[in-house]
Amino acid sequence: MSSIADNIRSVTRRIQKATEASGRADGSVHLLAVSKTRPADDLRLAAAAGQQAFGENYLQEALDKIEVLADLPGLEWHFIGPIQSNKTRAIAEHFQWVHSVDRLKVARRLSEQRPGSLPPLNICLQVNIDEEASKSGCNPRELTELAVAISGLPNLSLRGLMAIPDPEQSEEDLRASFQRLARALEDLRQNPQVEGPLDTLSMGMSGDLEVAIAEGATLVRVGTALFGQRDYTH
Ligand SMILES: *Cc1c(COP(=O)(O)O)cnc(C)c1O
């Protein structure tokens, strides 16, 4: 069994190779370690190997880890799971990034509840890029309106878009999904009513990060390839 530090090195190598193969600048793709279901000690090992950005899906589990790991300097916490609107306060107080904003109500609450002592909360809008009935994410046709509305909120910084494409599709269809997300970000950048850095395309996971990077991902969210298969049974 390979160690977490080895896995970080090999995923970093995959990212570098894909970045290079796409003719993109070295260092233009960031690695978010998706640590849902993993014990805090696994994150400690990853941090010791230089990984500072962690993505979590379940709020209470994340808050526990944030507290236990508070002695580690420089960790960056990203919330990437579905958001219940009554849970926004803890997210606004404890995270630096949220990738899963898909409605205005949640964005308004995050902005209102972001402590004034902290910098603006970095936001990616989650887009239901394959328009799957059961999936979270805003409808692609409603994205512009949502982005314009969120632009006006004072304590948020609109960094870009996130999607989780349908994993059952062919590589060709997957590529097309990533391309649609990249194009949607480009459209927002061209829109004078949308404000924010708009510098982030959060797409690509353990199995498809090369395709995502070829299509413009700036941040890949990787769990299994770093920490092994997740076990949800306990
Ligand atoms: C679990 C999860 C990931 C990581 O998926 P892997 O296939 O384990 O790399 C990425 N993004 C989101 C939103 C997730 O929930």
The ligand as an SDF file (V2000), in Angstrom:
LIG
                    3D

 15 15  0  0  0  0  0  0  0  0999 V2000
  -15.8520   13.1920   -3.4940 C   0  0  0  0  0  0  0  0  0  0  0  0
  -15.7090   14.3580   -4.3920 C   0  0  0  0  0  0  0  0  0  0  0  0
  -14.5690   14.5330   -5.1980 C   0  0  0  0  0  0  0  0  0  0  0  0
  -13.4120   13.5430   -5.2540 C   0  0  0  0  0  0  0  0  0  0  0  0
  -13.7110   12.4410   -6.0180 O   0  0  0  0  0  0  0  0  0  0  0  0
  -12.6080   11.2730   -6.2770 P   0  0  0  0  0  0  0  0  0  0  0  0
  -13.1760   10.5240   -7.4190 O   0  0  0  0  0  0  0  0  0  0  0  0
  -12.5120   10.4860   -5.0230 O   0  0  0  0  0  0  0  0  0  0  0  0
  -11.3330   11.9490   -6.6160 O   0  0  0  0  0  0  0  0  0  0  0  0
  -14.4840   15.6780   -5.9720 C   0  0  0  0  0  0  0  0  0  0  0  0
  -15.4610   16.6030   -5.9680 N   0  0  0  0  0  0  0  0  0  0  0  0
  -16.5650   16.4840   -5.2190 C   0  0  0  0  0  0  0  0  0  0  0  0
  -17.5940   17.5450   -5.2560 C   0  0  0  0  0  0  0  0  0  0  0  0
  -16.7230   15.3540   -4.4130 C   0  0  0  0  0  0  0  0  0  0  0  0
  -17.8440   15.2360   -3.6830 O   0  0  0  0  0  0  0  0  0  0  0  0
  1  2  1  0
  2  3  1  0
  2 14  2  0
  3  4  1  0
  3 10  2  0
  4  5  1  0
  5  6  1  0
  6  7  2  0
  6  8  1  0
  6  9  1  0
 10 11  1  0
 11 12  2  0
 12 13  1  0
 12 14  1  0
 14 15  1  0
M  END
$$$$
